[in-house]
Amino acid sequence: MSGLDDRENAFENKFAHDQELEFKAVARRNKLLGLWAAEQMGLEGEAADAYAKEVIIADFEEAGDDDVFRKVRGDFDAKGVELTDHNIRKHMDDLLIEARKQILAEG
């Protein structure tokens, strides 16, 4: 049964590795999203970096991307940034693809 155990361990290790990469990619996406959103709201420098951190933290409120979306949508509404929900979600999707590429390139 050692062969089965080895195979099971390999699958578990790959799953854990894939989950770690996805966690890093989502965190990177949230940072990129925060920097993009900050730019849309006219924030620069340290204020933009601080806002990006707020977006990263917002992701820990609940599973999924809705908490991050609500954060950005609410802040855009408060600052009068006129972008549709579709445009924000599309940008989130595009940035996740970019974040995954960046993480894989670093690996």
C-alpha positions as CSV (number, residue, x, y, z in Angstrom):
1,M,0.0,0.0,0.0
2,S,3.0,2.2,0.1
3,G,2.5,3.2,-3.5
4,L,-1.1,4.3,-2.8
5,D,0.1,6.2,0.3
6,D,2.8,8.0,-1.8
7,R,0.3,8.9,-4.4
8,E,-2.2,10.2,-1.8
9,N,0.5,12.3,-0.2
10,A,1.5,13.7,-3.6
11,F,-2.1,14.7,-4.3
12,E,-2.4,16.3,-0.9
13,N,0.8,18.2,-1.3
14,K,-0.2,19.5,-4.7
15,F,-3.6,20.5,-3.4
16,A,-2.0,22.4,-0.5
17,H,0.5,24.1,-2.9
18,D,-2.3,25.1,-5.3
19,Q,-4.3,26.5,-2.5
20,E,-1.4,28.5,-1.2
21,L,-0.8,29.9,-4.7
22,E,-4.4,30.9,-5.1
23,F,-4.4,32.6,-1.7
24,K,-1.4,34.6,-2.7
25,A,-2.9,35.4,-6.1
26,V,-6.2,36.7,-4.5
27,A,-4.2,38.8,-2.0
28,R,-2.1,40.2,-4.9
29,R,-5.3,40.9,-6.9
30,N,-6.8,42.8,-3.9
31,K,-3.7,44.9,-3.6
32,L,-3.7,45.7,-7.3
33,L,-7.4,46.4,-7.1
34,G,-6.9,48.7,-4.2
35,L,-4.2,50.6,-6.0
36,W,-6.4,50.9,-9.1
37,A,-9.4,52.0,-7.1
38,A,-7.2,54.5,-5.2
39,E,-6.1,56.0,-8.5
40,Q,-9.8,56.3,-9.6
41,M,-10.5,58.2,-6.4
42,G,-7.5,60.5,-6.8
43,L,-5.4,59.0,-4.1
44,E,-1.6,58.9,-4.5
45,G,1.5,57.7,-2.6
46,E,1.0,56.6,1.0
47,A,-2.8,57.2,0.8
48,A,-3.1,54.9,-2.2
49,D,-0.9,52.2,-0.4
50,A,-3.1,52.6,2.8
51,Y,-6.2,52.2,0.7
52,A,-4.9,49.0,-1.0
53,K,-4.3,47.6,2.5
54,E,-7.9,48.3,3.4
55,V,-9.0,46.4,0.4
56,I,-6.9,43.4,1.3
57,I,-8.3,43.5,4.9
58,A,-11.9,43.7,3.5
59,D,-11.4,40.3,2.0
60,F,-11.3,38.7,5.4
61,E,-14.9,39.6,6.2
62,E,-16.4,36.6,4.4
63,A,-15.7,34.0,1.9
64,G,-15.7,35.0,-1.8
65,D,-15.2,38.3,-3.5
66,D,-18.4,40.1,-2.5
67,D,-16.8,41.7,0.5
68,V,-14.1,43.3,-1.6
69,F,-16.5,44.3,-4.3
70,R,-18.8,46.0,-1.6
71,K,-15.8,47.9,-0.2
72,V,-14.7,49.3,-3.5
73,R,-18.3,49.9,-4.7
74,G,-19.1,51.8,-1.5
75,D,-16.0,53.9,-1.6
76,F,-16.6,54.7,-5.3
77,D,-20.1,55.8,-4.5
78,A,-18.9,57.9,-1.6
79,K,-16.3,59.6,-3.8
80,G,-18.6,60.0,-6.8
81,V,-16.6,57.6,-9.0
82,E,-19.0,56.5,-11.8
83,L,-18.2,52.9,-12.8
84,T,-20.8,50.2,-13.3
85,D,-20.8,47.1,-11.1
86,H,-20.0,45.1,-14.2
87,N,-16.9,47.2,-14.9
88,I,-15.6,46.8,-11.3
89,R,-16.2,43.0,-11.3
90,K,-14.6,42.7,-14.8
91,H,-11.5,44.6,-13.5
92,M,-11.4,42.3,-10.5
93,D,-11.4,39.3,-12.8
94,D,-8.7,40.8,-15.1
95,L,-6.5,41.6,-12.1
96,L,-6.9,38.1,-10.7
97,I,-5.5,36.8,-14.0
98,E,-2.6,39.3,-13.8
99,A,-1.9,38.4,-10.2
100,R,-1.8,34.7,-11.0
101,K,0.7,35.4,-13.8
102,Q,2.8,37.5,-11.4
103,I,2.8,34.8,-8.7
104,L,3.7,32.0,-11.1
105,A,6.5,34.2,-12.6
106,E,8.0,34.7,-9.1
107,G,7.8,31.0,-8.2
